[in-house]
Amino acid sequence: MAFPENNNINYDETVELNKDLQRIVEDVENLSVQLTWMVYDLVALRTNPLLGASMRKLEEAYQRCRAAVYDGQ
């Protein structure tokens, strides 16, 4: 009778391990996407220096818009 209990424990541990591994894979995928965008931004900025100024203007406009939307609530 000890075998079914051990199987349940092993199954539960396996399920928990699979969940943990899935979370780790998702975290690594997110880091990979962030790294890809960082490299893209770096290449774009080195290719066209004026792009940096445009990006800063867009970021400032976004921050102003976001402040207007969220401060009004």
PyMOL commands that set and color helices and strands:
alter all, ss='L'
color gray80, all
select helices_A, chain A and resi 2-47+49-71
alter helices_A, ss='H'
color red, helices_A
deselect
rebuild
show_as cartoon
